[in-house]
Amino acid sequence: MTAPRQMKLNAFIHATGHHVAAWRHPDAQADAGVNFEHYAQLAKTAEAAKFDALFLADTVAIRDGNIESASRTARYIVQFEPLTLLAGLAAVTERLGLIATASTTYNEPYHIARKFASLDHISEGRAGWNLVTSATEGEALNFSREKHLEHALRYERAREFAEVVTGLWDSYEDDAFPRDKAEGRFFDPDKLHVLNHAGKHFRVRGPLNTARSPQGRPVIVQAGSSEAGKQLAAETADVVFTAQQTLEEAQAFYADVKARAVAAGRSADAIKILPGVSPVVGRTRAEAQATFEKLQSLIHPVVGVSLLSSMIGGFDLSGYDLDGPVPDLPETNNGKSRQALLFGIAKRENLTIRGLYEWIAGARGHWTVVGSPEEIADQLQERFEQGGADGFNVMPPYLPGGLDDFVALVVPELRRRGLFRTEYEGRTLRENLGLPYPHHSAAGLAQAAE
Ligand SMILES: Cc1cc2nc3c(=O)[nH]c(=O)nc-3n(C[C@H](O)[C@H](O)[C@H](O)COP(=O)(O)O)c2cc1C
């Protein structure tokens, strides 16, 4: 008998929390960005609750375009480099998946292949790579560039980048290392594969100097929702993160990406779709509402306007009437889907500039739910059971309290409904996500030859 379908849950961690004013919450760990113990405790909390993974987002620049706003914000100002932090968290956890963002625009494939394969070995099969093309002009300035690469070119480079990384991960076959001291054979040369990649953006000979990792290949995650983003994800990602506000938008995105994956010759189950959700939970709805209003009251207008300006593509809104309508602005070269999503909210909800920045202050356009454990479980269950999600990227509004509340109040309710695991199914992130083991391409060839 097949096991009932259950939700996959990630803890999407931003140092002090996802709400733009999280660091000012009285219970938030304001020095979180440089506090390893804080992250270690969050990881242990997520593992004790049997979450699939902890995810660390990243950008390779601070957002100091508006220094007044930047000086009043904790997000992306100071934080650990994510892979370095995950290596530390691997040592204080055993089953929790460890997913980090790394940009294909501001990295080289050989480095990325090596770092994630190493993390997969260190964590005994729990590594995941969130492949992004980076979304801000500021990052280009830290890598000897005047401008951020064009959107289409970024994705073209990302596609080749992913191809090279997965090719390097197959440098050695699973059983390539006899380490036979008596015979003096360390590895079997027939099980070494030199990549010799030559493409438009990269020339990479290989092989990688890291053995094939416990998961075969670390899990690949993607978070792009534009046309190019969805197509790349459907062809190469194991997991897709996305921001979808309404059930209908979530269902449309889910059906679209799954259909593209099947059209690309994959099974629909081989790709898991995890929309973001920022749950503000209380024992009662009133308690949750009070927590939400507390956070909203801590938003400094300069920070709110600056957040909105960066999310809609870097257009400075500080000169506009905050209580006036959101202006029509041209399409951005930055995150296309996020800009479209925010303009959609403004139109649908008829919001002013202040109204829109207050709307996105909690989770930057991701779905925010405020309520009792039952009310939040109802909404997650609806999206999960009605073709909108395979699980969720849980975005605690402030930390550690926002994660502690979700784990203490919502997880037991999801379990009571049979919607979430009580024990891990396996040892690796792939096993717990229910993803197939990616056999070495040579093994496939050998089987084909039989
Ligand atoms: C859950 C989630 C996490 C993301 N994490 C990052 C990140 O860590 N770093 C980053 O530069 N972009 C991140 N992004 C942005 C995406 O990579 C991408 O730029 C954005 O979704 C726009 O994609 P598009 O241009 O394909 O529409 C994230 C997006 C989502 C939905």
The ligand as an SDF file (V2000), in Angstrom:
LIG
                    3D

 31 33  0  0  0  0  0  0  0  0999 V2000
   11.9980   31.1480   -2.2120 C   0  0  0  0  0  0  0  0  0  0  0  0
   12.9150   31.9850   -3.0560 C   0  0  0  0  0  0  0  0  0  0  0  0
   14.2310   32.1070   -2.6620 C   0  0  0  0  0  0  0  0  0  0  0  0
   15.1000   32.8940   -3.4100 C   0  0  0  0  0  0  0  0  0  0  0  0
   16.3780   33.0100   -2.9940 N   0  0  0  0  0  0  0  0  0  0  0  0
   17.2200   33.8080   -3.6670 C   0  0  0  0  0  0  0  0  0  0  0  0
   18.5320   34.0090   -3.1980 C   0  0  0  0  0  0  0  0  0  0  0  0
   18.9390   33.4370   -2.1950 O   0  0  0  0  0  0  0  0  0  0  0  0
   19.3410   34.8320   -3.8950 N   0  0  0  0  0  0  0  0  0  0  0  0
   18.9270   35.4670   -5.0400 C   0  0  0  0  0  0  0  0  0  0  0  0
   19.7210   36.1890   -5.6360 O   0  0  0  0  0  0  0  0  0  0  0  0
   17.6630   35.2890   -5.5250 N   0  0  0  0  0  0  0  0  0  0  0  0
   16.8210   34.4980   -4.8480 C   0  0  0  0  0  0  0  0  0  0  0  0
   15.5440   34.3470   -5.2890 N   0  0  0  0  0  0  0  0  0  0  0  0
   15.1330   35.0780   -6.5110 C   0  0  0  0  0  0  0  0  0  0  0  0
   15.1670   34.1550   -7.7010 C   0  0  0  0  0  0  0  0  0  0  0  0
   16.3800   33.5470   -7.8680 O   0  0  0  0  0  0  0  0  0  0  0  0
   14.8370   34.9310   -8.9660 C   0  0  0  0  0  0  0  0  0  0  0  0
   15.7530   35.9400   -9.1710 O   0  0  0  0  0  0  0  0  0  0  0  0
   13.4920   35.5340   -8.8750 C   0  0  0  0  0  0  0  0  0  0  0  0
   12.5940   34.5220   -8.4870 O   0  0  0  0  0  0  0  0  0  0  0  0
   13.1070   36.1040  -10.1820 C   0  0  0  0  0  0  0  0  0  0  0  0
   13.2530   35.1190  -11.1420 O   0  0  0  0  0  0  0  0  0  0  0  0
   12.8720   35.3980  -12.6280 P   0  0  0  0  0  0  0  0  0  0  0  0
   13.7890   36.4380  -13.1400 O   0  0  0  0  0  0  0  0  0  0  0  0
   13.0590   34.0590  -13.3030 O   0  0  0  0  0  0  0  0  0  0  0  0
   11.4790   35.8520  -12.6340 O   0  0  0  0  0  0  0  0  0  0  0  0
   14.6500   33.5690   -4.5700 C   0  0  0  0  0  0  0  0  0  0  0  0
   13.3210   33.4350   -4.9810 C   0  0  0  0  0  0  0  0  0  0  0  0
   12.4530   32.6430   -4.2330 C   0  0  0  0  0  0  0  0  0  0  0  0
   11.0460   32.4840   -4.7030 C   0  0  0  0  0  0  0  0  0  0  0  0
  1  2  1  0
  2  3  1  0
  2 30  2  0
  3  4  2  0
  4  5  1  0
  4 28  1  0
  5  6  2  0
  6  7  1  0
  6 13  1  0
  7  8  2  0
  7  9  1  0
  9 10  1  0
 10 11  2  0
 10 12  1  0
 12 13  2  0
 13 14  1  0
 14 15  1  0
 14 28  1  0
 15 16  1  0
 16 17  1  0
 16 18  1  0
 18 19  1  0
 18 20  1  0
 20 21  1  0
 20 22  1  0
 22 23  1  0
 23 24  1  0
 24 25  2  0
 24 26  1  0
 24 27  1  0
 28 29  2  0
 29 30  1  0
 30 31  1  0
M  END
$$$$
